Amino acid sequence: MESSYTIPRIERIFKHRFSRATHVQLLWKGRESFQTIFDAVKRAEQFICLQFYIFKKDETGIALSELLRRKSREGVKVYLLYDHFGSFGTPRSFWKEMSLEGIRIRASHPFKWKDPFHYVHRDHRKLIVIDSKKAFTGGLNIANEYSGFHLRRRRRGWRDTGMIVEGPIVNDLFDTFEKSWKTWGGEKIVFQGFNDSASGKLTKTGVPALPIFVYSRKGRKNMRRLLYYSIDRARTCILLTTAYFIPSRRLLQKLEEAVKRGVKVRLLVPGNSDVPVASYAGRAFFSRLLKGGIEIYTYLGEMLHAKTYLFDNRWSVIGSTNLDYQSLIYNDEGNIGILDSVFASKMAEIFEEDLKNSVKIDQEIWLRRPFLEKMIEQLFALFRKRL
């Protein structure tokens, strides 16, 4: 049977052309993920572009800062864009120390007294582009909780997912960074150019990869359309992993309709969230979802922070976008969609592995939870569009 997910259809929905990734490496184990990222940065020869929502001055942030400063002294051009809200607690002295070593630094979405409500818009993207060779994106931020180095002891990092890609898509990801960099006052980035492995569409090898990076109202609308399209076209299964789940009425309806078509829909959310109010707001909709036939699992391992979506073991999306109003309506977000069944099978394996550390919510038991808990959920659900 022909797949419902095709390159022309997806391109028409999202209004952006597919690129290709000649190599994709999944990162989903905290300390190993950061080691892989640091190793890639160490091998940079020409330039490093970094874009993060959170960049803390802790052991992890200091270690990366020292590495970037060393690379800058070696002659590598380093550009760092951080979100003002997400990195609000990072001292100015930390940025100054790096800038004195030649690292170019800009902040996105700074607070403005003339327009304080604009501060709700945040750059939630996580991106590293290294030379013409590699790029990273996913859900990881630069902080101890993500790397597993916190409370001055090495532990497992939060459960997150990212990827390192190679090939022509690296050029596309550089373009999206450069656009953001210029938006927030950065100077033109000048370098010698990409090599053949990452310039244009020079290769037919690898897998179809779609950069799903949005930084405008129109872009976010297209991202939502792509999400709904992906759900609507599913025929067999939908596997959703998200750190923050606060569904819109339309999303609820789409998931219910998928089950009615015979699609098996599974939702994995944190058992304990780092943002409890958002968790309560999302749980207010669990009863309806369970009644509609959606399977819901709560993760009981380390903190779940991943954002991955798999449709029919064919179409995968990995990145920074959560299934909540903040991500889908307000934030600048970054993801990569991979249209490949082999890659999708790896994503499905990871999902099944996560379920081993999860508990499936039983509908009857859920309905009997304490009345006070139900009231708290309904209270925070009133503010769901601002959480």
Secondary structure in CASP SS format (residue, H / E / C, confidence):
PFRMAT SS
TARGET T0000
AUTHOR 0000-0000-0000
METHOD secondary structure of the structure
MODEL  1
M C 1.00
E C 1.00
S C 1.00
S C 1.00
Y C 1.00
T C 1.00
I H 1.00
P H 1.00
R H 1.00
I H 1.00
E H 1.00
R H 1.00
I H 1.00
F H 1.00
K C 1.00
H C 1.00
R C 1.00
F C 1.00
S E 1.00
R E 1.00
A E 1.00
T C 1.00
H E 1.00
V E 1.00
Q E 1.00
L E 1.00
L E 1.00
W C 1.00
K C 1.00
G H 1.00
R H 1.00
E H 1.00
S H 1.00
F H 1.00
Q H 1.00
T H 1.00
I H 1.00
F H 1.00
D H 1.00
A H 1.00
V H 1.00
K H 1.00
R C 1.00
A C 1.00
E C 1.00
Q C 1.00
F E 1.00
I E 1.00
C E 1.00
L E 1.00
Q E 1.00
F E 1.00
Y C 1.00
I C 1.00
F E 1.00
K C 1.00
K C 1.00
D C 1.00
E H 1.00
T H 1.00
G H 1.00
I H 1.00
A H 1.00
L H 1.00
S H 1.00
E H 1.00
L H 1.00
L H 1.00
R H 1.00
R H 1.00
K H 1.00
S H 1.00
R H 1.00
E C 1.00
G C 1.00
V C 1.00
K E 1.00
V E 1.00
Y E 1.00
L E 1.00
L E 1.00
Y E 1.00
D E 1.00
H C 1.00
F C 1.00
G C 1.00
S C 1.00
F C 1.00
G C 1.00
T C 1.00
P C 1.00
R H 1.00
S H 1.00
F H 1.00
W H 1.00
K H 1.00
E H 1.00
M H 1.00
S H 1.00
L C 1.00
E C 1.00
G C 1.00
I C 1.00
R E 1.00
I E 1.00
R E 1.00
A E 1.00
S E 1.00
H C 1.00
P C 1.00
F C 1.00
K C 1.00
W C 1.00
K C 1.00
D C 1.00
P H 1.00
F H 1.00
H H 1.00
Y H 1.00
V H 1.00
H C 1.00
R C 1.00
D E 1.00
H C 1.00
R C 1.00
K C 1.00
L E 1.00
I E 1.00
V E 1.00
I E 1.00
D C 1.00
S C 1.00
K C 1.00
K E 1.00
A E 1.00
F E 1.00
T E 1.00
G E 1.00
G C 1.00
L C 1.00
N C 1.00
I E 1.00
A C 1.00
N H 1.00
E H 1.00
Y H 1.00
S H 1.00
G C 1.00
F E 1.00
H E 1.00
L C 1.00
R C 1.00
R E 1.00
R E 1.00
R C 1.00
R C 1.00
G C 1.00
W C 1.00
R E 1.00
D C 1.00
T C 1.00
G E 1.00
M E 1.00
I E 1.00
V E 1.00
E E 1.00
G C 1.00
P C 1.00
I H 1.00
V H 1.00
N H 1.00
D H 1.00
L H 1.00
F H 1.00
D H 1.00
T H 1.00
F H 1.00
E H 1.00
K H 1.00
S H 1.00
W H 1.00
K H 1.00
T H 1.00
W C 1.00
G C 1.00
G C 1.00
E C 1.00
K C 1.00
I C 1.00
V C 1.00
F C 1.00
Q C 1.00
G C 1.00
F C 1.00
N C 1.00
D H 1.00
S H 1.00
A H 1.00
S C 1.00
G C 1.00
K C 1.00
L C 1.00
T C 1.00
K C 1.00
T C 1.00
G C 1.00
V E 1.00
P E 1.00
A E 1.00
L E 1.00
P E 1.00
I E 1.00
F E 1.00
V E 1.00
Y C 1.00
S C 1.00
R H 1.00
K H 1.00
G H 1.00
R H 1.00
K H 1.00
N H 1.00
M H 1.00
R H 1.00
R H 1.00
L H 1.00
L H 1.00
Y H 1.00
Y H 1.00
S H 1.00
I H 1.00
D H 1.00
R H 1.00
A C 1.00
R C 1.00
T C 1.00
C E 1.00
I E 1.00
L E 1.00
L E 1.00
T E 1.00
T C 1.00
A C 1.00
Y C 1.00
F E 1.00
I C 1.00
P C 1.00
S C 1.00
R H 1.00
R H 1.00
L H 1.00
L H 1.00
Q H 1.00
K H 1.00
L H 1.00
E H 1.00
E H 1.00
A H 1.00
V H 1.00
K H 1.00
R C 1.00
G C 1.00
V C 1.00
K E 1.00
V E 1.00
R E 1.00
L E 1.00
L E 1.00
V E 1.00
P E 1.00
G C 1.00
N C 1.00
S C 1.00
D C 1.00
V C 1.00
P H 1.00
V H 1.00
A H 1.00
S H 1.00
Y H 1.00
A H 1.00
G H 1.00
R H 1.00
A C 1.00
F C 1.00
F H 1.00
S H 1.00
R H 1.00
L H 1.00
L H 1.00
K H 1.00
G C 1.00
G C 1.00
I C 1.00
E E 1.00
I E 1.00
Y E 1.00
T E 1.00
Y E 1.00
L C 1.00
G C 1.00
E C 1.00
M C 1.00
L E 1.00
H C 1.00
A C 1.00
K C 1.00
T E 1.00
Y E 1.00
L E 1.00
F E 1.00
D C 1.00
N C 1.00
R C 1.00
W E 1.00
S E 1.00
V E 1.00
I E 1.00
G E 1.00
S C 1.00
T C 1.00
N C 1.00
L E 1.00
D C 1.00
Y H 1.00
Q H 1.00
S H 1.00
L H 1.00
I H 1.00
Y H 1.00
N C 1.00
D E 1.00
E E 1.00
G E 1.00
N E 1.00
I E 1.00
G E 1.00
I E 1.00
L E 1.00
D C 1.00
S H 1.00
V H 1.00
F H 1.00
A H 1.00
S H 1.00
K H 1.00
M H 1.00
A H 1.00
E H 1.00
I H 1.00
F H 1.00
E H 1.00
E H 1.00
D H 1.00
L H 1.00
K C 1.00
N C 1.00
S E 1.00
V E 1.00
K E 1.00
I C 1.00
D C 1.00
Q H 1.00
E H 1.00
I H 1.00
W H 1.00
L H 1.00
R C 1.00
R C 1.00
P C 1.00
F H 1.00
L H 1.00
E H 1.00
K H 1.00
M H 1.00
I H 1.00
E H 1.00
Q H 1.00
L H 1.00
F H 1.00
A H 1.00
L C 1.00
F C 1.00
R H 1.00
K H 1.00
R H 1.00
L C 1.00
END
